[in-house]
């Protein structure tokens, strides 16, 4: 599995990268703009990400904007629904409006900080990425 971890907080990013790297090849970036660059390169190289984790609150481009753009690019490139990246929003903001905005934008699941390996594993199993 190819994974992209996007979080502006270095501690959260490293922790999530450490957990995710036990499930596959893991790349990490610090904001939505960097995420878009990595995502576009992965599509151009025909090595798309299977999973992307996006922090919601980030400088330059927030997670929901990045999520919207990723889904737009997948549509533009003709990526079939079953081949689209699974996207988990990762944030400390679990209020109804934030969750609703994330789901409407096309996220597959939601991880609330603080998280641990068991929480991540349960989400990966629920999404069908691991058995």
Number of C-alpha atoms within 10 A of each C-alpha: 14 18 23 24 26 30 29 19 13 13 10 19 19 14 13 22 22 13 16 24 15 10 15 13 13 20 17 20 20 18 24 27 19 16 26 18 11 18 22 16 13 14 15 11 9 9 11 20 22 16 23 26 28 31 30 25 19 18 13 10 16 18 26 24 14 23 26 15 15 22 19 12 16 18 13 9 11 11 14 9 10 7 12 17 22 20 24 25 24 26 22 14 15 14 8 9 10 15 17 13 12 23 17 11 17 17 23 17 18 19 20 14 13 10 15 13 14 10 12 16 17 13 18 19 11 13 16 10 14 12 9
